[in-house]
Amino acid sequence: MKYYMNMALLYAILAMGGGVFYREFAKFNDFTSQTALKAVHPHYFLLGMVLFLLLLLLEKNFSFTGVKTRQVLAVYHIGLNLTAVMLVVRGIPQVLGITLSSGANAAISGVAGIGHIMLGVSLVLLLVQIKHSVPAR
């Protein structure tokens, strides 16, 4: 259970860092439009901190964590961080006014899509593991 609390704390810190970076980087560059940097903060808060706080509560009630859970969570961490990194990679050129080539634009979208797929698949697998640990009535 301590693992889930530590991960929630880590993602809370990353969320705060992402929010501060977005705000200060945009302000420093006099940028007032929409940017992908704005999405880093809520991604880390909801998909990071909130999810791991919920897992902490579920673990306390159902003791679902096992070897497979660790493997699924490793994929989840990779997916979440890959997605967040790609939001930063997309957002910095937006703030700086750099036009990306169509290849670079597609590559960023593709890698972000892979991150989202990893998040989705690992979340479903995690829910299945939790479902199997819930006692039948």
NORWO-V625726 format. One record per backbone hydrogen bond with DSSP energy under -0.5 kcal/mol. CO is the residue of the C=O (numbers start at 1). NH is the residue of the N-H. E is the energy in kcal/mol with one decimal. If there is no record, write none. Layout:
BEGIN
co:CO nh:NH e:E
co:CO nh:NH e:E
END
This chain:
BEGIN
co:1 nh:5 e:-1.8
co:2 nh:6 e:-2.8
co:3 nh:7 e:-2.4
co:4 nh:8 e:-2.2
co:5 nh:9 e:-2.3
co:6 nh:10 e:-2.5
co:7 nh:11 e:-2.7
co:8 nh:12 e:-1.8
co:9 nh:13 e:-2.2
co:10 nh:14 e:-2.5
co:11 nh:15 e:-2.3
co:12 nh:16 e:-2.3
co:13 nh:17 e:-2.7
co:14 nh:18 e:-2.7
co:15 nh:19 e:-2.4
co:16 nh:20 e:-2.7
co:17 nh:21 e:-2.7
co:18 nh:22 e:-2.3
co:19 nh:23 e:-2.4
co:20 nh:24 e:-2.9
co:21 nh:25 e:-2.8
co:22 nh:26 e:-2.2
co:23 nh:27 e:-2.2
co:24 nh:28 e:-2.9
co:25 nh:29 e:-1.5
co:26 nh:31 e:-3.1
co:27 nh:30 e:-1.5
co:30 nh:32 e:-0.5
co:35 nh:38 e:-1.4
co:36 nh:39 e:-1.6
co:37 nh:40 e:-1.1
co:37 nh:41 e:-0.6
co:38 nh:42 e:-0.6
co:39 nh:43 e:-1.9
co:40 nh:44 e:-2.4
co:41 nh:45 e:-2.1
co:42 nh:46 e:-2.8
co:42 nh:47 e:-0.5
co:43 nh:47 e:-1.9
co:43 nh:48 e:-0.6
co:44 nh:48 e:-0.6
co:44 nh:49 e:-2.2
co:45 nh:50 e:-3.0
co:46 nh:51 e:-1.1
co:48 nh:52 e:-2.2
co:49 nh:53 e:-2.0
co:50 nh:54 e:-2.3
co:51 nh:55 e:-2.5
co:52 nh:56 e:-1.8
co:53 nh:57 e:-1.7
co:54 nh:58 e:-2.6
co:55 nh:59 e:-2.9
co:56 nh:60 e:-1.9
co:57 nh:61 e:-1.5
co:58 nh:62 e:-3.0
co:59 nh:63 e:-1.9
co:66 nh:70 e:-1.8
co:67 nh:71 e:-1.7
co:68 nh:72 e:-2.6
co:69 nh:73 e:-2.7
co:70 nh:74 e:-1.8
co:71 nh:75 e:-1.7
co:72 nh:76 e:-2.2
co:73 nh:77 e:-2.8
co:74 nh:78 e:-2.1
co:75 nh:79 e:-2.7
co:76 nh:80 e:-2.8
co:77 nh:81 e:-2.6
co:78 nh:82 e:-2.6
co:79 nh:83 e:-2.2
co:80 nh:84 e:-2.3
co:81 nh:85 e:-2.6
co:82 nh:86 e:-2.2
co:83 nh:87 e:-1.8
co:84 nh:88 e:-1.9
co:85 nh:89 e:-2.8
co:86 nh:90 e:-2.2
co:87 nh:91 e:-2.4
co:88 nh:92 e:-2.5
co:89 nh:93 e:-0.7
co:90 nh:94 e:-1.1
co:91 nh:95 e:-2.4
co:92 nh:96 e:-2.4
co:93 nh:97 e:-0.9
co:93 nh:98 e:-2.3
co:94 nh:97 e:-0.5
co:98 nh:100 e:-0.6
co:101 nh:105 e:-2.6
co:102 nh:106 e:-2.2
co:103 nh:107 e:-2.4
co:104 nh:108 e:-2.4
co:105 nh:109 e:-2.1
co:106 nh:110 e:-2.7
co:107 nh:111 e:-2.6
co:108 nh:112 e:-2.4
co:109 nh:113 e:-2.2
co:110 nh:114 e:-2.1
co:111 nh:115 e:-2.2
co:112 nh:116 e:-2.2
co:113 nh:117 e:-2.5
co:114 nh:118 e:-2.6
co:115 nh:119 e:-2.1
co:116 nh:120 e:-2.7
co:117 nh:121 e:-2.9
co:118 nh:122 e:-2.3
co:119 nh:123 e:-2.2
co:120 nh:124 e:-2.1
co:121 nh:125 e:-2.5
co:122 nh:126 e:-2.3
co:123 nh:127 e:-2.2
co:124 nh:128 e:-2.1
co:125 nh:129 e:-2.1
co:126 nh:130 e:-2.3
co:127 nh:131 e:-2.6
co:128 nh:132 e:-2.1
co:129 nh:133 e:-0.8
co:130 nh:133 e:-0.8
co:130 nh:134 e:-0.9
co:131 nh:134 e:-0.7
END
